[in-house]
Amino acid sequence: MLWAFAVVSALMSLLASIVLLYKWRVEKTTSLLLWSAGMFSYFLSHLLEAYLILMPLDHTTTAYLAVYFIRQSLVSVMLVFLYSGIIGIITTRHFWLKVMPISLFFAQEGLIGYIDFVLKDTILSPALHIILFVIPLSLLFGVLFSIMYSHLKRKGLLLIGLSWFSYAIIVPFYFLLKGTPLLPYWFLGRAITVALLVIGFLELTLSNRHTELYAKHLGNEK
């Protein structure tokens, strides 16, 4: 049953990625392309999660550690692409546009790579990744999209912000519910946060408002 939730989340992420890519082909706005790439990475990460659930491997084998690392890396890529997409709307400063996303990616990869392959601890690895990166970035996304909503009053921005706030709240409960009968409810809750994210992006991309107008309203820093 758990794999079904992962597949549903994957399909919703793929839908958002396709719509964002189509909108990018029309508008050629960088943020749309970055968000599309981010949602596609999210799609792939959910597929690998479903694979790990359906085809459980010995957690100490190199094959399992490799697949697990790839899945975590896809989450890292998703976070970096989504960060780059929204930060490019708010500012044009080199540090925030180039240095920060590259630093975020390699910091995440270094952490999960060391724990996965050196310590071979698949419990500590996701725990630290979530505490140090996933939760802070989710809260940051929630704040940034909420700020944009306060300026533009677009429901899509509000839904995306709520999605990330909700995800930051529920994601730590995975470790509390793992191995209990309540774990499916965690997967359901996460699927709901993905649905909010997808609906938010759909509302933004299916409207006639050009994404670049966001920068004009908020005022890019030079």
JOTA-V910672 format. One record per helix or strand of 3 or more residues. SS is the DSSP state (h for helix, s for strand). FROM is the first residue (numbers start at 1). TO is the last residue. If there is no record, write none. Layout:
# JOTA-V910672
<<SS:FROM:TO> <SS:FROM:TO>>
This chain:
# JOTA-V910672
<<h:2:27> <h:30:54> <h:62:90> <h:94:119> <h:124:152> <h:155:170> <h:173:177> <h:183:205> <h:213:218>>
